[in-house]
């Protein structure tokens, strides 16, 4: 049986992942609908538009890179494709979704079983 705290933590992470998906993609969709693009020249010009957006962009991308390294090191023995899926989710959908989903999965698999 899993400890209640592990199950509760996992649920909190799942709610945070959903919030990360809804809140960030609400603005991502606005960006794309207004003519935004993931083409590197356009995307990086928009992401680096002013000092605040530069700071936020660099903070998130460096955090995502750290997350990717951590996931890779922690899961490398489980099979090489699994860490790549978490990293792809992180950079494809967002750190605010990938990190709490990863932590929820980690809570569930790390909990002792009978």
Secondary structure, 3 states (H helix, E strand, C coil): CCCHHHHHHHHHHHHHHHHHHHHHHHHHHHHHHCCCCCCHHHHHHHHCCCHHHHHHHHHHHHHHHHHHHHHHHHHHHHCHHHHHHHHHHHHHCCHHHHHHHHHHHHHHHHCCCC
